[in-house]
């Protein structure tokens, strides 16, 4: 498993942009704030990054009252 993060911004008109794709380099279990990270993701394919982005946007669309920067921590099982 690998921990990945996306930072997505959404405004009041539902405009969204992913501002950062982060790949945690340390093993799973090391707190994100303490782990070595890479931005952009270095070993994650473009296809997987696109799928993660679509998933994060779907989550945001279901959070109707959230207007802020949202960080999504995702676990990727290979």
C-alpha positions as CSV (number, residue, x, y, z in Angstrom):
1,X,0.0,0.0,0.0
2,X,1.1,3.5,-0.7
3,X,-0.3,6.8,0.7
4,X,-1.1,9.5,-1.9
5,X,-2.5,13.0,-1.4
6,X,-4.3,15.5,-3.5
7,X,-5.1,19.1,-2.6
8,X,-8.2,20.4,-4.3
9,X,-9.7,23.9,-4.1
10,X,-13.4,24.5,-4.7
11,X,-15.3,27.8,-4.9
12,X,-18.9,28.7,-4.3
13,X,-19.7,28.1,-8.0
14,X,-18.4,24.5,-7.9
15,X,-15.2,25.4,-9.9
16,X,-12.5,23.0,-8.8
17,X,-8.8,22.7,-9.4
18,X,-6.3,20.2,-8.1
19,X,-3.3,22.2,-7.0
20,X,-1.0,19.5,-5.8
21,X,-0.4,15.7,-6.2
22,X,1.7,14.4,-3.4
23,X,3.3,11.0,-3.1
24,X,4.5,9.8,0.3
25,X,7.8,8.1,0.1
26,X,8.0,6.7,3.6
27,X,6.3,3.4,4.4
28,X,2.6,3.5,5.3
29,X,2.2,4.3,9.0
30,X,4.6,7.2,9.1
31,X,2.5,10.3,9.9
32,X,2.2,12.5,6.8
33,X,3.6,15.5,8.5
34,X,6.7,13.5,9.4
35,X,7.2,11.6,6.1
36,X,9.3,12.4,3.0
37,X,7.0,13.4,0.2
38,X,7.3,14.1,-3.5
39,X,5.3,16.7,-5.4
40,X,4.6,15.9,-8.2
41,X,4.1,12.2,-7.9
42,X,7.1,10.4,-9.3
43,X,6.2,6.8,-9.6
44,X,2.4,7.0,-10.0
45,X,1.1,6.7,-13.6
46,X,-0.9,9.5,-15.3
47,X,-3.8,7.1,-15.5
48,X,-3.9,6.5,-11.8
49,X,-3.5,10.2,-11.1
50,X,-6.4,11.0,-13.3
51,X,-8.5,8.4,-11.5
52,X,-7.6,9.8,-8.1
53,X,-8.5,13.3,-9.3
54,X,-11.9,12.2,-10.6
55,X,-12.6,10.4,-7.3
56,X,-11.6,13.5,-5.2
57,X,-13.9,15.7,-7.4
58,X,-16.8,13.3,-6.8
59,X,-16.2,13.4,-3.1
60,X,-16.2,17.2,-3.2
61,X,-19.4,17.4,-5.1
62,X,-21.1,15.4,-2.4
63,X,-19.8,17.9,0.3
64,X,-22.1,20.7,-0.6
65,X,-21.2,23.1,2.2
66,X,-17.4,22.7,2.0
67,X,-15.7,25.8,0.5
68,X,-12.0,25.5,1.1
69,X,-8.8,23.7,0.3
70,X,-9.4,20.0,0.9
71,X,-6.7,17.5,1.2
72,X,-7.5,13.9,0.2
73,X,-5.3,11.2,1.7
74,X,-5.7,8.1,-0.3
75,X,-4.3,4.6,0.0
76,X,-3.3,2.8,-3.1
77,X,-3.2,-1.0,-2.9
78,X,-1.1,-2.6,-5.5
